[in-house]
Amino acid sequence: MTVLDWVLLGGYFVLLAVIGVQTIRRVQNSDDFAVAGNRIIWPVFFGSLAASFLGGGASLGVAGRTFSDGYVYMFAFFGYAVSFLLIGLFVAPRLKRYLGAHTVGDVMEEHYGRAARLLTGVLSILLCAGILGAQALAIGTVVNATLQLPATPSIIIGMGVVVLYSSFGGAWAVIQTDMLQFVFLGVFIPVTLVLALGEVGGPAALIAALPEAHLSFGGGYGAAVFIGLFVSFLLGETLVPPYAQRTFSTPDCRHARIGFALSGGFAFLFYFIAASIGLVALVMFPNIPPDQAMPTVVMQLLPAGLIGLVVAALLAVVMSTASSYLNSIAVVFVKDIYQPFVNPTVSATKRLWLERGLSLGVGVVATVFALSVPSIVDALLYSYTFWAPTIVIPLLVAVLFGSRAKAAALSSIAAGIVVTAAWMIFLQEPTGLDGLVVGAAANLVVFFVVASLTRSSRRAVASEA
């Protein structure tokens, strides 16, 4: 990188620092830390939400797996975009009915009781910690591939920056930095694809140079593998804590609906851009590690001056997601576990400092996780097993249909955990079907069977009386 590139990259981090410092004054209480005072209008909600879920998996991960497998992986990854569109149209507006809610646990307790809140809190933390670890791994990948620095110190330094502004600025800092990061990724990642296509000879030349399987819908995947991936991505981040918090931070259901649905539409475009950059990397640099497809294109094909901005954009993509999950872990622990089960009379001031302290501690745990998984996508898929087969079905049934079937919710969460774990240990490798899919199916079946049985039992008791 040239001196100009370093100056531009340094300027990006200066902006992050300025935002973090000026937002500290706006965080007066736990509401400000968790949901930014419920004042986030839809354009800001859209930008912040898009920056949050377009993280390392949606950029480096999609580019890397498309490099290896072709567009079939992008089609499977579209499950995310479909999920966001559906949630935006049908679910997000209903979340605004839960006045004063900060977390998914607030919703689950209202419908299914305190035990459901505790389970949701624990599983939320496990999910968020895993995805945060994936983003930490992505930070190391970007810095190692672009700045030629070792991955381990890169992860530590990058996560250190995220932890500092997330811990002290809370949701205000996360959302404002997300908007800066959204501008960077929304402008410079598409510019990277346009310039890279020019280097490879244009779209027609790219298509001609690629293996046929890389351009087909099915690629080399069997039906079970494709369905498993699509369902994993469809359910894996459905209403996960950071996205629910963003929804609660909007002033009304209209802002929630528009912001969520727009982010889903934007996701289709972004995934296509990231996947296409991966295919350019395959043609130009076929021997590189897959996770380095996007950083290599940036470093080798872009002109001086632009490299620094695009490296900043890549870091923006990852850091925005990392900060969102870090903030959520702190909020979930205090709101769903500590306050209701450990210290119900905790003061607002102590809650705020607990959330800040937890953000610092969790950053260390996520960094350790990042150093122990083989790839960004693997880290994401491991994390999703804590959410999709357990919480998603009871949560959606509660929000959409008002269910209060406590026994059904608790039974389905337990069934999802047991079936997913058993399948992953004993049957996932020989069958090729992801344990998340089987666990989610078991969760769905058990919920409705138990709900039906308990409803019939109540009716029988009522008729006897």
N, C-alpha and C positions, 0 to 999 in steps of 0.2 A: 504494500500500500504506500501511496505517496504521502507527503506532508499534508497536502490538502485533504486527503481521505482521513487521516488521523485527526485533523482539526474538526472536520464535520462530525466524525464519530464522537469526539470529545464534547462537541457542542450539544449532541443529543443527551449525553449523560448530565451535562450541566442543566439542561431543561428539566430533566427528571428531578434533580436535586432541588431546583427552584420550586417546582410544583409541590414536592414533598414538604418543604419548609413552610410554604405559605398556607398549606392546608392544615397544618398542626393547629393553627389558631381557630379553625372552624370546627374542630372536634371537641365539643364541650361535654358530651355525654355518650352513653352506649348506643342510643338511637343514631347519633351522627356517625359513630364508628361502624355500625352494622348496616344501616340502610340509607345513609346520607340524608337523614331528615325527611325522607319520603318526598323529595322535590326534584326527581330526575325525569324531565320531560322526554318524549319519545325520540327525538333526534339524538339526544345524548345517550339514552337507553340503547338505541340501535347501535351506535358506535362503540359504546362500552361493552355490550353483549357480544358483538362481532369480534372485537379485539380479545375478549375473554376466551371464546371457544375456538378461535383460529390460532391455536397454539402450535407447539412443536409437532404434534401428531398431524395436524391439518396442513402443515407446511413441509417441514423436513421429512416427516413420516410418510405423507402422501407421495412426495417426490421420490423418496427412497424406495418405497414399495412398488410404485409405478415403474421405476427404473428396473426393478427385478421382475415384476409380474405383468406389467402392461396396464392398459386402461381398465381392465377388469377390476383392479383394486379401487380405482376411482369410483366406478359404478357401485361397488359395495359401500364405499365411504359416503356415498350420497345418502345413506341411511340417516346420517346426522342432519342433513339439510331437510329431508322429509320430516324428521322428528320436530325440528324447529318450526317449520311451517304449520304442522298440525297443532303443536302446543300453542303457537301464537294465535291461531284462529279459534281454538276451542277451550283451552285450559288456562292460559295466562290471564285472560280477563276475569275469570272466576277466582283466581288467587287474591284479587284485590278485595274480595268480600271478607277476608280474614283480617279484621282491623287490629293493628298493633303487632301483627306477625312479623318475625324476623327470619325464621327458619322453617324448613320442612317439618321439623319436630313439632312446631306450634300447630300445624295443620293436623298432623297425625294424632296428637294428644286430644284435640277437640273431637275427633271422630272415633278414636280407638283406645283412649286412655293413656295413663302415665307409663305403663310398660312399653307401649308402642313408641312413645316419645324417647324413652331410654334406648331402645333398640335402634331407632332411627338415628339418634345422636352418635352412637358407637359406630354404626355402619357408615354414616356420613363422614366421620373423621377418617376411617380406614380408606374410603374412596378418595377423599380429598388429598390425603397424604400420598397415596399412590400416584395420582395424577400430577400432584406437585413434584414428586420425584421424577416423573417423565419429563416435565418442563426443565428441571434442573439438569437432567441428562442432555436435553436439547441445547441448553446454554453452553455446556461443555463442547458439544459437537460443533456448534457455530463458531465458537472462539478458536477451537483447535483447527478447524478447516480453513478459517479465514485469516486469523492472526498468527497461526502457527505456534500457539501456546499449548502446554500440556493440558489435558482434559480436566484432571483433578483440581488443580488450582483455579482453572477457569470456572468450574462449577461453583467452587467456594466463593470466588469474588463476585460472580454474577448473582448468585443467590443472596450474598451479603447486601447488595444494592436493593434487591427486591424486598428483603426482610426489613431494611431500615425504613423505606418510605411506606411500606404496608403497615408496619407496627405502629408508627407514630401518626400517620395521616388517616388510617382506617379506610372506610369506603369512599370518603371524599377524595383521598389521594389516589386510590385505586381507579376510581372512575375518571378523574381528570387525567391521569397518566394514560389510561386506556384510550382516551380521545386523541391524545398526541400519538400514541402508538398505532391507532386505527388509521390516521392520516398517513403515517409512514408506510404501513403495510398495504393500504389501499392504493397508493400511488406507485411505490417503488418496486413491489413484487410484479405487477403487470408490466411495468417498464422493463424489468429484467427479462421477461418472456419475449417481449417485442424485439429487444436487442439480440437476445440469444437466437431467435428464429432467423434474424438477419445473418448471423454468423454461420448458421448451419445451411443456409441457402433458401430459406423460406419454408412455409408449411408443406408444400408439395415435396420438396427435397427431404424433409424430415420423415414424412410418411413413407417415401420410397426406400429410405435407409433402415426402417424398423422391421423387425420380425413380424410376420402376419399375425401371430398370436397376441402380440402386444397391442394390436389395434382392434381385436374382436371383443365382443361383449363378454363371452365366457372365458376367454383366455385359456389358461391351463388349469383353471379351477373346476372341480366337480360341483355338482349341484349342492351337496351337503356343505362343502367349504364356503361357497358363495352365500348360501342362505345363512349359515352360521355367522359369517362376518357382517352381513347386512343387518341381521337382527341385533348383533352385538353393538353395532354403531347406532342403530335405531333407538335402542333402549338404554345403552350404556351411560349416556349423559342426559337422559330425560329428567328434567327438573332437578338436577343435582344442586346441592346447596348454593353455589355461587350464582346460578341462573335464577333460582327462586329468590335469593336476596335481591338481585337486580330488579325482579318483578315487583317485590314488595316496596322497593325504593321509588317506584313511579307514583304520581299523584292519583291516578284513577285507572279504570279498566281500559279506556280508549288508548291511553299511552302505552299500557302493557301489551295490548293486542298489536298495535302498529309496529312497535319496536321489535317485538319478538318475531313477527311474520317477516318483516323486512330483512332481519338478520338471516333467516332461513333462505330467502331468495338470494341474498348476497353469497351465501355459502356455496351454492352450486357453481357460481362463477369462479370463486376463489379456488375451490378444489380442482376445477379444470385447469386453471393457470398453474397451480403447483404441480399437478400430474404432468402437464406438458413440459414444464421445466425438467422434470425427471427424465422424460424421454429424450430431450435435447442432450442431457448429460450422458445417457446411454450411447447415443450416436457419437458424441465428441470425446467422451472419456469412459470407455466401456470397462476399464479395469479398476475403477475406484470403488471403495465401500459404498453400498447403497445409501446409507444415512448421510453421506457427504455429497450427494448428487446436487442439491441446491446450492450449498456453499461453494462447491467447485465451479459451477457455472458462473456464480457471482465473481469469484476471484480471477477466473481465466478469460472470461468473455466480455466483461464490462470495462468501459474506459475509466482512466484515472479521474478521481473526483466523485464519480458516481458510486464507486465501490464503497466508500465510507458511508454514504447514505443508505445503500442497500444492506450493508452489514448492520447498520442501525435498525433498518426495517426488520431484518431477520431476528435480531435480539428483541425488538419491540413485540413481534409476534409471540415470542416465547415468554417474555417477562410479564406481559399483560395477563396471560393465563396463570402464570405462577402466582402473581400478586392476588388475583381473585380467589384462588384456592387457599392461599395462606390466610387471607382475611376470613374466609368462611370457616376454616378449622377453629380459629379462635372464637368466633361468634357462636358456633354450634356447641363447642365444649361448655362455654359459660352458660348459654341460654338453655341447652337441652340436658345437660348433665350436672354441672356444678350448682347452679341456682336452684333447680327443682329438687335435687336429691342430696346435696351436700350442705348448702347454706342458703335457705330460702329468703333470709333477711339481708342478704348481701347488699351493700349500698351501691348506688349508681357509680360513684367514684371508684370503688374497688372493682366493680365489673369492668370498667374501662381499662384500668391498669392490669387486670387479669388478662383481658383480651390482647393487650399490647405485649405482655410478657409471654403469653402462649405463642404469639406470632414469632417471637425470637427463638423460642425453644423448638417449635415445629420445623423451622427452617433447617435446623441441624439434622433432624431425623430424615427429612426429605432428601437432603444432600447425601446421607449415607445410603438411602434406598437407591438413589440415582447411580451410585457406583457399583450396585450389585445386580442390575438387570442387563440383559444383552442388547436391547434396542428400545427406541422410543415407543414403537407400536406395541411391543411386548409389555412394556410397563403400563400402557393404557389398558390393554386387554386384561391384564391381571387385576387392575383396579376395578374394572367394570363388574367383576364377579361379586363385589361387595354391594352392588346397587341394583342392577337390572333384575336379578332373580329374587330379590328380597322386597325392596321398597316400592318399586315403580307401579306394580299392579294395584296394591292396596291404596296407594296415594291417588292414582288416577280415578279409581272407583269412588274414593271419598270425594274428590273435588268435582267430578262430573255428575255423580248420582247421589251424593249425600250419604253414602253408606256409613253405618255405625256398628257394623258387625265385628265387634272386638275379638271374639274367638276366632273368626275367620281370618282376620288380619294377622294375628299372632301366629296362628297355625301355618299360614301360607309363608310367612317370613322364615319360620323354622324349617319348613319343607324346602324352601328355595336354597337355604344354606346347606342343608344335608345332601340334597340331590346334586347340587352343583359340585360340591366337594367330592362326593363319591364318583361322579361321572368323570371329573378331571383326573382323578387318581387312577381309576381302573379302566375306563372305556373311551376316553377322548382320543387317545392315540390310535387304537385299532379301528374305531368307527370314522374318525375324521370330523365328527360333529362336535362343535364347541359346547362345553359344559354349561356355559351361560344360557344357551338356547334351551337346553333340556331343563335347567333349573328354573328359568322363567316360565316354561310350560307347566312344570310341577307347581310353581307358585300360583299360577292362574287357576289350575284345576282344583287345588286344595282350597283356595279362597272361596270359589263358588260352591264346592261340595259342602264345606263346613257352614257357609252362610245359609245354604238351602236346608241343611239338617237342623241348624239352630232355629231357623225361622219356622220349620215344621214342628219342632219341639215346643216352641212358644205358643203356636196355634193350638196344639193338643192340650197344653196346660190350660190355656184360656177357655177352651171348649168344655173341659172337665169342670172348671170353676163355674 
